[in-house]
Amino acid sequence: MLSILIALVVIGFLMWLVNTYVPMDGRFKQLFNVLAIVVVVVWVIRSLGLLPF
């Protein structure tokens, strides 16, 4: 459980860095954020054993 929490903090920090320092159009930045959140949520659900695949 602690490793999941540490990974979430690192991912959040990396997302903050990308959003702050990488110049992108607003649409691409929003798409990146949504895609990253979906991937992280699916990863957390899989790592907790709630998804069968």
C-alpha positions as CSV (number, residue, x, y, z in Angstrom):
1,M,0.0,0.0,0.0
2,L,2.9,2.3,0.8
3,S,4.4,1.7,-2.6
4,I,1.2,2.7,-4.3
5,L,1.1,5.9,-2.3
6,I,4.7,6.8,-3.2
7,A,4.0,6.1,-6.9
8,L,1.0,8.3,-6.8
9,V,3.0,11.2,-5.3
10,V,5.7,10.7,-7.9
11,I,3.2,10.6,-10.8
12,G,1.5,13.7,-9.4
13,F,4.8,15.5,-9.2
14,L,5.7,14.6,-12.8
15,M,2.3,15.7,-14.0
16,W,2.9,19.1,-12.2
17,L,6.3,19.4,-13.8
18,V,4.9,18.7,-17.3
19,N,1.9,21.1,-16.8
20,T,4.2,23.9,-15.4
21,Y,7.3,23.7,-17.6
22,V,6.4,22.1,-20.9
23,P,4.8,24.6,-23.3
24,M,1.8,22.9,-24.8
25,D,-1.5,24.0,-26.3
26,G,-4.4,23.9,-23.8
27,R,-6.2,21.1,-25.6
28,F,-3.2,18.9,-25.6
29,K,-2.5,19.6,-21.9
30,Q,-6.0,18.8,-21.0
31,L,-5.9,15.6,-23.1
32,F,-2.6,14.6,-21.4
33,N,-4.1,15.2,-18.0
34,V,-7.2,13.1,-18.7
35,L,-5.2,10.3,-20.2
36,A,-2.7,10.3,-17.3
37,I,-5.5,10.2,-14.7
38,V,-7.3,7.3,-16.5
39,V,-4.1,5.3,-16.7
40,V,-3.3,5.9,-13.1
41,V,-6.8,5.0,-11.9
42,V,-6.8,1.8,-13.9
43,W,-3.3,0.9,-12.6
44,V,-4.4,1.5,-9.0
45,I,-7.5,-0.6,-9.4
46,R,-5.4,-3.4,-11.0
47,S,-2.8,-3.3,-8.3
48,L,-5.5,-3.6,-5.6
49,G,-6.8,-6.7,-7.4
50,L,-10.2,-5.3,-8.3
51,L,-9.9,-5.9,-12.1
52,P,-9.5,-9.4,-13.4
53,F,-7.1,-8.7,-16.2
